[in-house]
Amino acid sequence: MRTLVLIMFLYFAGSSPAFASFNLDIDDDGKTDALTDGLLVLRYMFGLSGETLTVGVVGNDAERPDSDQIVTYLVTNNDQLDIDGNGSVDALTDGLLILRELFGLSNSSLVTGVIANNATRITSSSIVEFMSTIKDSDNDNANDAFDAFLLDPSEWIDTDSDGIGNNTDTDDDNDGLSDTMEIASGSDPLMPNKCFGPEGQLITFNGSAQPSVECSVLQKAGAAAVSAATL
């Protein structure tokens, strides 16, 4: 029973978002907005602090409204603000890139005149791609680059790419066997035809190490059901 509980914990924990240590919701109000978060970043890069940093640009529902909190958050994650990848953070390049992207600009409107001479990210597409690693559009703690459902805060992973998020999908690996059945039998609910062996290691079904009898029986039944469905 303890083994089953541990396996279930590991899988449900694995289905949680990879919690982002940083995203551009600077005031932590659940939204990433140019006129609040974008301006906070820009003011910080210009060296403002205290009331001059926050006045008029903190969201009404902010969980991080204090200037000192915001500065600490940005200083701690300063390296992630190097948007053009030139090794330094600058208001007139990185700050304006963030502001323009949050305003929805793209292509030449995003990058013209605001890319450093020694930048490693110089195209609009590379800037947008990098920005997706520090934006969380639906506030689910999974940044956009790692979120299969950008605007659905209840979902972020779709293991079998069937359009149904793992939190809703009852068969995450689409092998015809429910996640509940697989976990109970020592099968891997995130990979078809994978079982846990007698020592708890994950093995390929019919591999050299012998999986549990329950898993073997379940996988054979699943394979037969899938085969019958294709006839």
Backbone torsions as a table, in degrees:
resi	resn	phi	psi	omega
1	MET	NA	-41.2	-179.9
2	ARG	-62.6	-37.2	179.2
3	THR	-64.0	-43.8	180.0
4	LEU	-63.2	-42.2	179.3
5	VAL	-62.8	-41.4	179.4
6	LEU	-64.0	-44.4	179.7
7	ILE	-61.0	-45.0	-179.9
8	MET	-62.9	-40.3	178.9
9	PHE	-62.4	-44.1	-178.3
10	LEU	-63.5	-38.7	-179.2
11	TYR	-73.4	-41.1	178.8
12	PHE	-69.3	-34.0	175.1
13	ALA	-65.9	-37.6	178.9
14	GLY	-69.0	-19.2	178.4
15	SER	-87.6	-5.1	177.3
16	SER	-79.5	156.6	-179.8
17	PRO	-65.7	151.2	172.8
18	ALA	-73.1	96.7	-169.7
19	PHE	-56.4	125.1	-176.4
20	ALA	-76.8	130.7	176.5
21	SER	-77.6	-20.4	-179.8
22	PHE	-149.3	137.4	166.3
23	ASN	-149.2	169.3	-170.3
24	LEU	-80.8	11.1	170.1
25	ASP	-80.4	77.1	-169.3
26	ILE	-64.3	-40.8	-180.0
27	ASP	-87.8	-0.1	175.2
28	ASP	55.8	51.2	176.8
29	ASP	-105.4	9.4	178.3
30	GLY	88.7	2.1	179.5
31	LYS	-136.2	148.3	175.3
32	THR	-109.5	109.7	-167.7
33	ASP	-131.6	140.7	-178.4
34	ALA	-62.7	-41.5	-172.9
35	LEU	-80.7	-6.4	172.8
36	THR	-117.1	-73.0	-175.7
37	ASP	-63.1	-42.5	-179.9
38	GLY	-62.1	-43.8	-179.9
39	LEU	-72.2	-32.7	174.8
40	LEU	-61.5	-44.5	178.7
41	VAL	-62.5	-46.4	-177.7
42	LEU	-62.6	-44.8	178.9
43	ARG	-63.1	-41.8	177.2
44	TYR	-59.2	-43.6	-179.0
45	MET	-67.4	-25.8	175.4
46	PHE	-82.7	-0.5	175.3
47	GLY	90.1	10.2	179.2
48	LEU	-74.5	152.3	177.4
49	SER	-152.0	-179.9	-179.2
50	GLY	60.6	-148.5	-176.8
51	GLU	-64.1	-30.7	-179.3
52	THR	-67.2	-20.5	176.2
53	LEU	-76.2	-41.6	-167.3
54	THR	-105.0	-19.0	-171.4
55	VAL	-59.2	124.8	175.8
56	GLY	77.7	0.0	-175.0
57	VAL	-130.6	21.1	176.6
58	VAL	-109.9	131.3	-178.3
59	GLY	-62.5	152.5	-179.2
60	ASN	-61.2	-31.0	-177.5
61	ASP	-102.3	21.6	-174.7
62	ALA	-62.0	134.1	172.6
63	GLU	-94.4	-8.9	177.8
64	ARG	-128.8	70.4	-172.5
65	PRO	-89.6	-17.7	-172.1
66	ASP	-82.3	139.1	-179.2
67	SER	-57.1	-44.9	-178.9
68	ASP	-63.0	-39.4	177.8
69	GLN	-62.9	-43.2	-177.8
70	ILE	-66.6	-44.0	178.7
71	VAL	-61.6	-44.8	178.9
72	THR	-59.6	-44.6	179.3
73	TYR	-60.3	-44.2	-177.4
74	LEU	-74.5	-39.3	177.4
75	VAL	-62.7	-42.7	-179.4
76	THR	-61.3	-33.0	-175.7
77	ASN	-113.0	25.2	-173.5
78	ASN	-56.2	-38.8	-177.5
79	ASP	-60.1	-29.3	-177.9
80	GLN	-78.6	-3.3	177.9
81	LEU	-93.5	2.3	177.0
82	ASP	-81.4	80.1	-170.1
83	ILE	-68.7	-39.6	-178.1
84	ASP	-88.3	-0.5	171.8
85	GLY	70.7	32.1	-179.5
86	ASN	-98.0	5.6	175.5
87	GLY	91.8	0.1	177.4
88	SER	-142.2	160.3	-178.5
89	VAL	-111.1	124.5	-173.6
90	ASP	-138.0	137.3	-177.9
91	ALA	-61.9	-39.8	-172.8
92	LEU	-82.2	-4.8	173.4
93	THR	-118.7	-74.0	-176.5
94	ASP	-62.5	-42.9	-179.5
95	GLY	-62.2	-43.6	179.9
96	LEU	-71.7	-32.5	175.5
97	LEU	-62.3	-44.2	178.4
98	ILE	-62.4	-47.7	-177.8
99	LEU	-62.1	-46.2	-179.5
100	ARG	-63.0	-43.3	-178.5
101	GLU	-64.8	-39.9	178.3
102	LEU	-68.1	-24.2	173.6
103	PHE	-80.9	-4.1	176.2
104	GLY	91.9	10.7	178.9
105	LEU	-74.2	152.5	179.2
106	SER	-150.8	177.8	-179.7
107	ASN	53.9	-139.2	-175.3
108	SER	-66.0	-28.3	179.0
109	SER	-65.1	-24.7	179.3
110	LEU	-80.4	-41.9	-167.2
111	VAL	-106.5	-18.0	-174.5
112	THR	-58.2	123.4	174.4
113	GLY	77.5	3.5	-176.1
114	VAL	-129.9	20.4	176.7
115	ILE	-107.1	128.0	179.7
116	ALA	-65.2	153.0	-177.8
117	ASN	-61.5	-32.7	-178.3
118	ASN	-102.8	23.7	-178.7
119	ALA	-67.4	147.6	174.3
120	THR	-100.7	-17.2	173.3
121	ARG	-112.9	107.3	-171.9
122	ILE	-119.4	-13.7	-179.0
123	THR	-98.4	156.9	177.3
124	SER	-58.5	-42.5	-177.3
125	SER	-64.4	-38.4	-179.9
126	SER	-70.5	-33.7	176.9
127	ILE	-67.5	-46.5	179.8
128	VAL	-62.4	-40.5	179.3
129	GLU	-62.2	-44.8	179.0
130	PHE	-66.1	-41.8	179.5
131	MET	-58.3	-31.7	-179.5
132	SER	-66.5	-19.0	178.4
133	THR	-81.8	-12.0	179.9
134	ILE	-123.9	14.0	175.2
135	LYS	-115.3	141.7	175.7
136	ASP	-127.7	87.9	-169.6
137	SER	-64.9	-29.2	-177.9
138	ASP	-110.0	9.9	173.0
139	ASN	57.1	43.5	178.4
140	ASP	-110.3	12.8	-180.0
141	ASN	70.3	11.5	171.1
142	ALA	-116.2	111.3	-177.7
143	ASN	-63.7	154.3	-167.7
144	ASP	-53.4	-37.9	-177.8
145	ALA	-63.5	-21.0	-175.6
146	PHE	-116.8	15.0	-174.8
147	ASP	-115.9	117.5	-179.9
148	ALA	-74.4	-13.8	-178.5
149	PHE	-132.6	86.7	-169.3
150	LEU	-60.9	-31.0	-174.5
151	LEU	-115.5	18.4	178.1
152	ASP	-119.5	102.7	-176.7
153	PRO	-68.3	-10.2	-179.1
154	SER	-93.2	-6.3	-177.9
155	GLU	-138.5	148.9	177.3
156	TRP	-149.4	-18.9	-178.8
157	ILE	-122.4	140.1	174.6
158	ASP	-136.0	83.8	-171.4
159	THR	-55.6	-43.7	-175.1
160	ASP	-97.5	7.3	176.3
161	SER	53.8	40.1	179.1
162	ASP	-100.1	6.4	179.3
163	GLY	85.3	0.4	177.9
164	ILE	-113.5	121.2	-178.5
165	GLY	-65.0	152.9	-177.0
166	ASN	-59.7	-28.0	-179.8
167	ASN	-69.7	-23.5	179.3
168	THR	-102.4	-35.9	-175.3
169	ASP	-65.3	128.0	178.3
170	THR	-89.0	-6.8	177.3
171	ASP	-136.9	82.9	-169.8
172	ASP	-62.9	-31.1	-178.4
173	ASP	-100.7	5.3	173.6
174	ASN	55.0	41.3	178.8
175	ASP	-103.7	10.7	177.9
176	GLY	86.7	-0.5	-179.7
177	LEU	-117.6	132.2	-177.3
178	SER	-67.6	151.1	178.5
179	ASP	-57.5	-40.2	-178.6
180	THR	-61.1	-44.9	179.2
181	MET	-63.5	-42.7	-176.9
182	GLU	-66.2	-44.6	-180.0
183	ILE	-61.4	-42.2	-178.3
184	ALA	-65.2	-27.5	-175.7
185	SER	-99.5	-1.2	-178.3
186	GLY	87.9	18.2	177.4
187	SER	-95.1	158.1	-179.3
188	ASP	-89.6	113.2	-177.3
189	PRO	-74.1	-6.7	-179.3
190	LEU	-106.2	-3.8	177.8
191	MET	-140.2	123.8	180.0
192	PRO	-64.6	140.8	176.2
193	ASN	59.2	45.2	172.3
194	LYS	-127.2	137.5	-179.7
195	CYS	-128.9	161.6	170.5
196	PHE	-92.4	130.0	179.9
197	GLY	-75.9	-178.9	-174.6
198	PRO	-63.2	-24.0	178.6
199	GLU	-97.6	8.2	177.8
200	GLY	91.7	-0.3	-179.7
201	GLN	-79.6	151.4	179.6
202	LEU	-85.4	125.2	-177.9
203	ILE	-130.7	158.5	173.8
204	THR	-72.4	137.2	179.5
205	PHE	-57.9	136.3	-175.6
206	ASN	67.8	20.0	176.1
207	GLY	-78.9	-171.7	-175.6
208	SER	-67.9	-40.9	176.1
209	ALA	-79.6	140.4	-175.5
210	GLN	-89.1	122.6	176.8
211	PRO	-74.0	175.2	178.9
212	SER	-62.7	153.3	177.9
213	VAL	-59.8	-40.8	-178.6
214	GLU	-60.5	-41.7	-179.1
215	CYS	-67.9	-43.1	-179.9
216	SER	-59.9	-45.8	179.7
217	VAL	-62.6	-43.8	-178.3
218	LEU	-63.8	-44.9	-178.0
219	GLN	-65.7	-39.4	177.6
220	LYS	-63.1	-42.2	179.1
221	ALA	-64.6	-40.8	178.7
222	GLY	-64.0	-43.0	179.2
223	ALA	-62.2	-39.9	179.2
224	ALA	-65.6	-39.4	-180.0
225	ALA	-66.7	-42.0	178.1
226	VAL	-64.1	-41.2	179.2
227	SER	-63.4	-42.7	-179.4
228	ALA	-65.8	-34.0	-178.5
229	ALA	-69.8	-21.1	-179.4
230	THR	-92.2	-5.3	179.3
231	LEU	-74.0	NA	NA
